[in-house]
Amino acid sequence: MTVALGIIEGFYGPLWSWEERRQLVASLVPHGYGFYLYAPKADPYLRRRWQEPYPPEQAEALTSFAGFCRREGVRFGVGLSPFEIFNQFDEPAREALARKLKALDRLGIQELAILFDDMHPQAPDLAQTQVNIIQWVQNNTRAEQISVCPTYYSDDPVLDRVFGPRPADYLETLGAGLDRSVRVFWTGEEVCSREISPGHLKRVSQRLGRKPLLWDNYPVNDGDRMSRHLHLRGVTGRPAGNAAYLAGHAINPALQPVLTTIPAITLAESYRQGPDYQYGQAFLHAAREVLGAEFAAQVHSDLLTLQDAGLARISDEKKQALIHTYDAYDHPAAHEILRWLAGEYQVTDEMVATQ
């Protein structure tokens, strides 16, 4: 059984270039990736300044990228985070949202995701309020597919500590009120789930009254701690049997768009190979495809340092040796490793708090 694979560009930290996005899409189309949701936390016009229109140059770039995706056979969409709108969904808020939806329609989006994640709720009837917002959005957008990310998008208790205790029957109320066509994002038992199992997805499906749309936080490496590590290894803990219990599987990519391609390819292989999948072998095959044999062998030999040790545990001497090694490769992935070693991908707590 197959599952719809896609990218949700939903990380904190520095923005990619449009060419980097095009290259990622083109690299993953042959492996079955069929949708792309543009939702970087650093785009203020989708988040804290969502009521403001895009500057013409950025609107033109988004329209061009939407057209590129369509030509590649990829459904393009946007993830809009109307910041804490559920705390006061009054007439001014509806008017601002209507303007935004019309502007997004003009960009040529096929999908629209309304993202209620990482915001502080104050509404007494949070789930029902969010249902009302999504119903209103459905009547005011031309997007063919609507998705929603709940405020509580995982079983992880960290969400309750940061955003307050989740309301009783939150998922059940959300699922019962939403139109059946609306897809609901879910990250698993944890925000960054080490394993996602059919048993867990079955339970979530029962609570939502529909199969969840998986927001997979691997290989994403944003945040102060994770951005110190490169996430390169093949995916684990995502068995092919999950396909029967999912509406789709979207990966939140790493800050390094070319290197992201390696674990992204292994996810497709995991579904394709089923019980024959081997994450180590899948990494080697994907790395050779993306990097070439010699460069892939070098990255493979440095995996313990790049992914496990991370920047905080690399000595100055070792760092200089790595810089010397990867400076010899004329490849965009080598440039990403060098930028990472230089600390250019570091995501601070302040960035997360303000994006």
C-alpha positions in Angstrom: 0.0 0.0 0.0 1.3 3.4 -0.9 1.0 6.8 0.9 1.0 10.3 -0.4 4.4 11.8 0.4 5.2 15.5 0.7 7.3 18.3 2.2 6.1 20.8 4.8 8.6 23.5 5.1 7.7 24.3 8.6 10.9 24.9 10.5 12.3 27.8 12.6 15.5 29.4 11.4 17.0 30.9 8.2 14.9 30.9 5.1 15.9 28.8 2.0 16.3 30.4 -1.4 13.8 29.7 -4.1 16.4 27.9 -6.1 17.0 25.6 -3.2 13.3 24.8 -3.0 13.2 24.0 -6.7 16.2 21.7 -6.5 14.6 19.8 -3.5 11.3 19.4 -5.4 13.0 18.2 -8.6 15.2 15.7 -6.6 12.2 14.2 -4.7 9.6 14.0 -7.5 11.2 10.8 -8.9 10.8 9.2 -5.5 7.1 9.9 -5.3 6.9 13.2 -3.4 3.7 14.8 -4.6 2.9 17.9 -2.5 4.8 20.8 -1.0 3.5 23.1 1.7 5.4 26.4 2.1 5.2 27.4 5.8 8.6 28.5 7.2 8.3 30.1 10.6 10.7 32.9 9.5 8.2 34.1 6.9 6.4 36.9 8.9 3.6 37.3 6.3 2.4 33.8 7.2 2.7 34.1 10.9 3.1 37.2 13.2 2.4 39.7 10.5 0.0 37.6 8.6 -2.5 40.4 8.2 0.0 42.3 6.0 0.1 41.6 2.3 3.2 40.1 0.7 5.6 42.7 -0.9 5.2 42.4 -4.7 8.6 40.8 -5.2 7.9 38.0 -2.7 4.4 37.5 -4.1 5.8 37.1 -7.5 8.4 34.6 -6.3 5.7 32.5 -4.6 3.6 32.6 -7.7 6.5 31.4 -9.8 7.3 28.6 -7.4 3.7 27.5 -7.4 3.9 27.3 -11.2 7.1 25.3 -11.0 5.5 22.8 -8.7 2.5 22.3 -11.0 4.9 21.7 -13.9 6.7 19.1 -11.9 3.4 17.4 -11.0 3.5 18.5 -7.4 0.6 20.1 -5.5 1.6 23.4 -4.0 0.1 24.9 -0.9 0.8 27.4 1.9 0.7 26.9 5.6 -0.9 30.0 7.2 -0.5 30.6 10.9 -3.0 33.5 11.6 -1.3 34.2 14.9 -3.6 33.4 17.9 -6.7 34.3 15.8 -8.7 31.7 17.8 -8.4 34.0 20.9 -10.6 36.6 19.2 -12.2 35.5 15.9 -14.3 38.7 15.6 -15.4 40.7 12.5 -12.0 42.6 12.1 -10.2 39.2 12.3 -12.6 37.7 9.7 -12.1 40.7 7.4 -8.3 40.4 7.6 -8.4 36.7 7.0 -10.7 37.1 4.0 -8.2 39.5 2.5 -5.3 37.1 3.2 -7.2 34.1 1.6 -7.9 36.1 -1.5 -4.3 37.1 -1.8 -3.2 33.4 -1.4 -5.7 32.4 -4.0 -4.0 34.8 -6.4 -0.7 33.0 -5.8 -2.2 29.9 -7.4 -2.2 27.6 -4.3 -3.9 24.2 -4.6 -3.7 23.4 -0.9 -4.2 25.5 2.2 -3.1 24.5 5.7 -4.3 26.5 8.7 -1.7 26.0 11.4 -2.7 26.5 15.0 0.6 25.1 16.4 3.0 26.8 18.8 0.5 29.5 19.9 -0.9 30.2 23.4 -4.7 29.5 23.5 -7.0 31.5 25.7 -10.3 30.6 24.1 -12.6 28.7 26.5 -13.9 26.4 23.8 -10.7 26.0 21.8 -11.6 23.0 19.7 -15.0 24.3 18.7 -13.6 27.8 18.0 -11.0 26.3 15.7 -13.7 24.2 14.0 -15.7 27.4 13.3 -12.6 29.1 11.9 -11.9 26.2 9.5 -15.5 26.1 8.4 -15.3 29.8 7.7 -12.1 29.3 5.8 -13.6 26.6 3.6 -16.3 29.1 2.5 -13.7 31.7 1.7 -10.9 30.0 -0.2 -10.5 28.4 -3.7 -7.9 25.9 -2.4 -8.9 22.4 -3.4 -7.6 20.8 -0.1 -7.7 22.1 3.4 -5.6 20.8 6.3 -5.3 22.0 9.9 -2.6 21.6 12.5 -4.1 21.5 16.0 -2.7 23.4 18.9 -2.2 20.0 20.5 -0.7 18.1 17.6 1.0 15.3 19.6 0.5 13.3 22.8 3.8 14.9 24.0 3.3 16.5 27.5 5.8 19.2 26.5 2.9 20.9 24.7 0.8 21.1 27.9 3.8 22.5 29.8 4.4 25.2 27.3 0.9 26.1 26.1 -1.2 25.0 29.1 -3.1 21.8 29.8 -5.0 20.6 26.7 -8.8 20.7 27.0 -10.7 17.5 27.7 -11.7 15.7 24.5 -9.9 18.3 22.4 -9.1 15.9 19.5 -12.5 14.3 19.6 -14.3 17.7 19.4 -12.1 18.8 16.6 -12.6 15.7 14.6 -16.3 15.5 15.1 -16.8 19.2 14.0 -14.5 19.3 11.0 -15.8 18.5 7.5 -14.7 15.0 6.5 -12.5 16.4 3.7 -10.3 18.4 6.1 -7.0 16.7 6.9 -5.6 16.9 10.4 -1.8 17.0 11.1 -0.3 14.9 13.8 3.3 14.4 14.8 3.0 11.2 16.8 3.5 10.3 20.4 6.2 13.0 20.6 6.8 16.3 18.9 9.9 14.8 17.4 8.8 11.1 17.4 11.5 8.5 17.5 8.9 5.9 16.4 5.5 6.1 14.8 3.6 2.9 14.9 0.4 1.5 13.3 -1.1 1.0 16.8 -0.6 4.6 17.7 -2.0 5.8 14.4 -5.1 3.6 14.8 -5.8 5.1 18.2 -5.4 8.7 16.8 -7.7 7.8 13.9 -10.4 6.7 16.3 -10.1 9.9 18.3 -10.2 12.2 15.2 -12.7 10.1 13.2 -10.3 10.2 10.2 -6.8 9.1 9.3 -4.2 11.7 10.4 -1.9 13.6 8.1 1.5 12.9 9.5 3.8 15.9 10.2 7.1 14.0 10.6 9.7 16.1 12.5 12.6 14.1 11.0 15.0 15.2 9.5 14.1 18.7 10.8 17.0 20.1 13.0 15.8 23.6 14.1 16.0 24.8 17.7 19.0 25.5 19.8 19.9 21.9 20.5 18.9 20.2 17.2 20.5 22.8 14.9 23.9 21.7 16.3 23.4 18.3 14.6 23.0 17.3 11.0 20.2 14.8 10.5 21.4 12.5 7.7 20.7 8.9 8.6 18.0 6.9 6.9 14.6 7.0 8.6 13.8 4.5 11.3 10.6 3.7 13.3 8.3 4.5 10.3 7.2 1.1 9.2 5.5 0.7 5.8 2.4 -0.6 7.6 1.7 2.9 8.7 0.4 3.7 5.1 -2.9 2.0 5.9 -3.5 4.5 8.7 -2.4 7.7 7.2 -4.0 10.4 4.9 -0.4 11.4 3.9 3.1 11.6 5.2 4.8 15.0 5.1 8.4 15.5 6.3 9.5 18.7 8.0 12.9 19.1 6.3 16.3 20.0 7.8 17.8 23.4 7.6 20.1 22.1 4.9 17.9 21.5 1.7 20.4 19.4 -0.3 21.3 17.1 2.7 17.6 16.8 3.5 17.2 14.9 0.2 19.1 11.9 1.7 16.8 11.0 4.5 13.8 12.0 2.4 14.7 9.4 -0.2 15.1 6.7 2.5 11.5 7.4 3.7 10.2 6.6 0.2 12.4 3.5 0.2 11.0 2.4 3.5 7.4 2.5 2.1 8.5 0.8 -1.1 10.6 -2.0 0.4 8.4 -2.7 3.4 9.9 -5.5 5.6 13.0 -5.6 3.4 14.0 -2.0 4.3 17.4 -1.5 5.9 18.0 2.1 7.1 21.8 1.8 6.8 21.8 0.5 3.3 19.1 3.0 2.4 21.3 5.8 3.6 24.2 4.6 1.5 22.1 4.3 -1.7 20.5 7.7 -1.2 23.8 9.4 -0.3 25.4 8.0 -3.5 22.5 9.3 -5.6 22.7 12.8 -4.1 26.4 13.1 -3.5 28.2 10.7 -5.7 30.1 7.6 -4.5 33.3 9.3 -3.2 31.5 12.2 -1.3 28.9 9.7 0.1 31.7 7.5 1.5 33.2 10.5 3.2 29.9 11.6 4.8 29.3 8.0 5.9 32.6 7.9 7.6 31.8 11.1 9.5 28.2 10.3 10.5 29.1 9.8 14.2 30.6 13.3 14.2 28.1 15.1 12.1 24.9 13.6 13.4 25.7 12.3 16.9 28.5 14.4 18.3 27.4 17.7 16.8 29.0 21.1 17.0 29.2 21.3 20.8 31.4 18.2 21.0 33.7 18.8 18.0 37.1 20.1 19.0 38.7 23.0 17.2 41.3 20.7 15.8 38.6 18.2 14.5 36.5 21.1 13.1 39.5 22.4 11.1 40.1 18.9 9.8 36.5 18.7 8.7 36.6 22.1 7.0 39.7 21.0 5.1 38.0 17.7 4.1 34.7 19.2 2.8 36.3 22.3 1.2 37.8 19.9 -1.3 34.3 19.0 -2.7 32.6 21.3 -5.2 29.1 20.3 -4.3 26.2 22.3 -2.7 25.9 19.7 0.1 29.6 20.3 1.0 28.8 24.0 1.1 26.0 23.2 3.6 28.3 21.2 5.8 30.9 24.0 5.7 28.1 26.6 6.6 27.0 24.3 9.5 30.5 24.0 10.8 30.8 27.8 10.7 27.6 28.1 12.8 25.5 29.7 10.1 22.6 27.3 10.7 22.4 27.9 14.5 18.9 28.5 15.6 18.6 30.4 18.9 15.9 30.4 21.5 15.3 34.0 20.6 14.6 33.1 17.0 12.1 30.5 18.0 10.4 32.9 20.4 10.1 35.7 17.8 9.4 34.0 14.5 
